[in-house]
Structure formats: structure tokens, C-alpha cells
Amino acid sequence: MAAPTVYRWDDDNAPVLAINDSDNSALVEIVKACLVDGYGSKMPPGAGYSLEFENADGTAIAIKSQSPDSNGFYYSVATERALNEDPLKEPHINIINMYESMTDAISGINSTYSGRLLACHYTYSVDYNEPVAWVLVADDRAFYLFLYIERTWQLSDNPDFDHITAYSNGFFGDFNPISPDPWSSLVWSYVTVAEEDGRFGTLKSYYYAISGAQVKRSRGGLDPNGHGVSIYHGGGPFLPEDGMGYSYYSESTTPFGEGEPTFITRPMLSDTTNPKNFRGYIPGLYYPCHNRPYKNLEQVTVAGKTFLAVRIRFNASNDGQVLIDLGDWRA
């Protein structure tokens, strides 16, 4: 076990996230470069995954953690065209899905979904072939993706990254269970531009599932095609309204005074069965009990831990902030 690796669009020799009608596999190539092959000073190899299957044209891959501690599930990363075998599908939409076993890059047994969506661009027609910024953070059992796809934040516009927001986000991999649990793997994503209700970064009460977040199976191994979960408040001096690092209320939006601490907490993950089984924590994921107190992609130290602060869009109209621990996620 080790600290995660942060992969970014501005690394030396980093792959470029851009698409056109004849080549729409850029996100697939980025995931492969980060998790399997490595690139530039971050190679070889990647974060510790093996390439199990790949389409001949590179539009779909299936990867798997090589860690002996992994739950051993497969993750298919595919363009929507490849997954549906339909050239008329939007070229900027990609899908990441989890399977218990696979026979090729897009086919397997006991998948969680028909797919969790991620977008390379805000819209295909407006942003055609324009590179966008991306960040992938991974250990050898899970990874986060943050994509800066909003149309005015493309790299050609020289955006101010201190304040921009990742509109297409997700987490994929093993979470940290509170007790031995062979089904403790999660897929969770959100893209505002594809009518996809995944809502990465959203918080729900203990009793309601988040649309778009599923563990591989419920505790006990039921629901082989995926089981909905609640990702709910971790406590703290105030409860944010709906999303991590966000509040409607001005008195709760800033640290509590000059020289006083920023408070952080971590969301909890629960089955939505009856009883409501608490399953554990999403590795490395915390959020501030304040309204976006940090600059986007700023490294900050809170309570002795170092975090990468990432501003995210967690629903159609609201921005929040998550803190990704840069220490060992499994410690």
C-alpha cells in the first residue's frame, strides 16, 4: 500500500483529452495511460492495473487491479459508440462499468449498470476537437476522475484553474469496508450535460439511495447486478445542503475566524436495505464543512493530512468541493 498518484493534463507527456468524429477514444486512452502503462515521469508502469481486454480500435478497454488485496472486479471503459455498437451515439460520451467477470472489453457477467457516464466535452457540436483539462487520482485499487468540460474552460481559453469547476466526475473501485466484505466495490459518477443523475458529491439522508451510485452487491452478496447505496453526511459543525463542501447559508460558508481551523469530515456509505447496513468509507474522500474554502486543485494541510482540493459540480446548478487525501488510502 502507498499514497495515491495524481495524474494531470499538464504533466510532461500527458495524453490529451480531445475528440473528433473519427477518433473519440481519448478518455479511454487516458485511463489506460494512467492506470496501466504510465507516461512521462510517471512510468512505467501505471497505478497498478492490468489490461485484460481491448477493442481493436482502442475505443474500449477492460482493466483490473493487480493488488492481491483487491476484490478482483473488472472495469470496462468504453465510448458510448463502442458499448452500444452504434456509430450514431454521441462521440463525447464515455461509460465506465464494473463486472464480476468479462469476456471482452464491453461484455461480462453481473454488471452494476448499463454504464456510468462521463463526458469529454460539454457538447459535441460546440466543443468539437477542443482539448480540456483532466485530473485522475489513483491507488492500486480505485481511482477518481475529474474532467473540466465546461465550454468556457477549455485549454485554448486559458482558464483560471483556481476557481473553475469539474463538471464530469466519478469514483471507481474498492471502498474501505468496516468489516471483511468481498463485495465492497463502488461505481459513482455524474455528468451534468448528459441528463445523467449520478450526482457525484451529493449527500443523502440515511434512508435514500443516490441515483448513480452502486456497490457491487449488497452486504451478504445479494443483488448481483448492483445494489444502490446512500452516501450521507459525515457530521461536523454544520450539515451542508445536498452537496459536499457547499452550503446555502452565509454564516456557514467560511472558516470560523482568522487563525481558527477549517473543519473537515468524511461521507459514510450505507446499503439502503432494511436494516440500513453501514458499509464503510470511500477511500481518500473528505469534504470541508464550509462553502468551498480552497482554490481548485490547491494542496492543503488540515488536521495533519495533506489533501488535493477539487471543486466539483454536484448537481445541475450547484458547485461544491471535495478533498482527496494524498496519503495512504488504505492505512
N, C-alpha and C positions, 0 to 999 in steps of 0.2 A: 504494500500500500504506500501511496505517496500523494503529494499535493497534486491538484489538477494542473493541466496545461491550458493556457489561454492562447487561442489561435485567432488572428485578426487579419482583416483585409489589407492592413498596411504593413504586415510583416514582409521581410525580404522574400521574394519569390512566391508570395502567397497567390493562390488561384483567384481568378476574377469572377465575381458574381454578375454575369450579364447573360442575356438570352437573345436569340433571334429565331425566326421561324424554322430554320433548318438545323439549328444547334440550340436545344433548350435543356441541356443536361448539366448546366453549371452548378446547381446546388448539389446534385448527386456527386459531381467531381470534387466539390469542396469537402463534403463529408468523407469521401474516400481518402482524399489527401490528408485530412486531419487525423482521422481515426485509424487508418490502415497504413498509409505509405509514409507520411511525414513530408515536409518540404523545407527548403532553405536551411536555416539553423535548427529547425525543429524536425530533423530527420536524421537517419532512419531509426526505428520505424515510427509509426504514428502513436496514438494514445493507448494502443494495446488491443486492437481488434483484428480479426481475420476477415478476409474477403472470401465469402462462401460461394456466392454466385454473382455473375454479372452479365447483363444483356450484351449482345454483340456490338450494339451501337452505343453502349455506355449510358443509356437512359434509365437504367435500374440496376441496383446492387442489393445484395443481402449480406449483412455483416453480423459478426458475433464476437462477444468479448472472449478473450483468451485467458482471462483470470480464472484460476481454479476455484475462486470464491463466488464466481458469477452464477446466476440462476440458469444460464445456458440458453436463453431465448435468442431468436433471430430478429433482426430489424431490417425491414425492407425500405429502401429509399428509392423512390421512383418518380418520374414525371407523371402527371395525370394522364398524358397520352399513352405512356408505356403501360401503366397499370390497367387502363381500360381498353388498351389496344385500339385506340380511336384517334386518328390524326387530327380530328376536328376539335378535340379538347384544347382548352386554353394552354399555351406553351409555358406560361409563367407560374403555373400551379404545380406544386410537388406534394408528395404524400409519403409520410413515414408511418409504418405499421409494425406491430410486434406479432410474431408467430411462435408457437411451440416447436415446430419443425418446418422445414422448407424443402421444396424440390427444384425450384429455380428462383430467379430474382424477384418474381412477383407472385409466386404460388406457394401456399403452405397449409398447414393444419392448425386449426384453433387460433385464428387471428383475433385481435382485440376489436378491430373496426374494419370498415371498408377503407379507412385511411384517415390519418390526421393531416390536415392541410398546412402547408407553408407556401408563401408566395415570394418569388424573386423580384417582383415589381408590383407597384401599386395597381396599375392596369397595364395590360399588354399593349393596347393601342397607343397610350400616351408615352410610355417609358421604354418603348422598344429599343433593345440593344444598349441601354444605358447602364454602366456599372453602378452597383450600390455597395454600401459598406455592410460588413457582416462580422459577427463575433461568435466563436464556438469555444465553449469551455468544457473540458472532459477529464475524467479519470478513466481507469480501465474498465469501468462497469456502467457508466452513464455519461450523458452529455446534454448540454444546453445549447440552443441556437437562438441568436438574436439577429434579426435582419432589419436594416434601416431602409425600408422600401418607400417611404412617403415621397411623393413626386418632387417636392422641392428640396429634398435632402440627398439627391444623387451626387455622386462624387464630382461631376462636372460643374455643380453649383457651389462647390467649396463650402459645404455646410459647417456650422459651428457645432462641433460634437459635444461641447459642454452641456448643451441644452436640448438636443434632439432626442427623439423617442423611437425605440424599436417597435415597429407595428406588427411584425410577424415573429412569434416566439414559441419555444417549446422545450420540454424536457422529455428525455427518453432513456430508460434504463432502470437498474436496480435501485430501489429506495432502501433506507435503513430500517429494518423491522425491529420491533421491540422484543420479539422472541423468534426462534427459528421458523422460517416461513419460505418454502420453496417457490411461492407464487408472488413474491414481493418485488414485482417489476411494474413500472408505470409508463404510460404514454399520455402526454398532456400538451396541447398546443392551441394556439389561437392566431388567426389572421383576420383582420378587420375587413379585408377587401374581397373576401370570397364567401360572404354570408355564412361563415363558419363559427359556431357558437362554443368554441373550445375555452375561450376566456382564460388563457394563461395569466396567472397573477390575481385572479378573482378569489375572493373568500366567501364561503357559505356558512350557514349555521350547521350545527352538528347533524341535522336531520335531512339535509338536502344534497343530492349529488350535483357535482359540477358537470354540466354538459360538455363533453370533450375530454374528460379525464377518466381513464380506466386503468385498473390494475389487471394483471394477467388473469388471476382468478380471485374469488373471494377467499377469505381465510377458511381453510378446510378443503380447498380445492374445487369448489363448486363453480358453475358458470364458466365453462372452458372457452367461450368466445368473448371473454372480457367482462369485467364487473365494475360498475360505476362507484365512484368514491366521492366523499366530501373532503374538501381541503379547507380547514376552518381556522379561526383566529387563534394565535398563539398566546394571547394575553398581552399585558403591558399597561402603560398609564392611560391609554385610550384605545378603543377599538376602531380601526379605520372603517370607513363606509365602503363596503363592497370590494375594495382592492388593496393590495399590499402597497404601503408607502403613500397612501392617499387619504385625505380627509376633506369633507365639506366644511368643516368648522375651523374658523380662523384661529381660535385660541389653541387649537391642537396641531397647528401646521409647522411650528418651528421648535428647535430645541428650547429648553425651559429657561434659558437665560445665559448671559455671557459666562463662559467658563464652566457651565453645567453640562452634564452628559447628554448625548443623544441616546435614546433608548431603542433597543432592537429586540426582536422576538423571532420565533420561527413558527411557520404554519404546521398544523398537525393533520395527519391523513387518516381517514376512517372509512371502513365499509359503511354502506348505507343499508345494510341488512338490519334485521331485528334479532338480537341486540346489536347496537352500533359498535362493532368491533374496532377499537383503536389499533391501527396497523403499524404506525411508526412515523418517520420523518423523511422528507425529500432531501437527499444529501446536498450539503453546502448551501441550502436555501434559507435565507433570513430576510427580514424586511424591517425598515425603520418605523417606529411609532410616531412618525412625523410626515408632513407632506413634502416628499422629495427633497430632503435636506442637502443632497450632494449633487455635484455635477455629474453628468453622464460619463461613464467609463473612468471615473476617478477612483483611485485606490485609496481606501480609508482604513483607519485602525479604530475599532470600537471594542471595548471590553477585552483587550488583549488579542483580538483576532484581526487579521487583515482581510478586507473584502474588496471585490470589484463592484461598484455601484452602477446599476444599469436602469435607465429609465425605460419603462415599457408602457404600451397601450394595452389596458386590460379589459376594456370593452369599447363599444363604438365611439364613445365621446370622452373618456376619462383616461388620464395618464397617472401611473404610479411609479414605484421604484422598488427594485429588489436588490439584495446584497448577496453576492456569490462568494462564499468562503474560499479563500485561496490557500488554506491549509488542507490537511488530510481529511477528506470527506468521510472516511470510514473509521476515524480514530474514536 
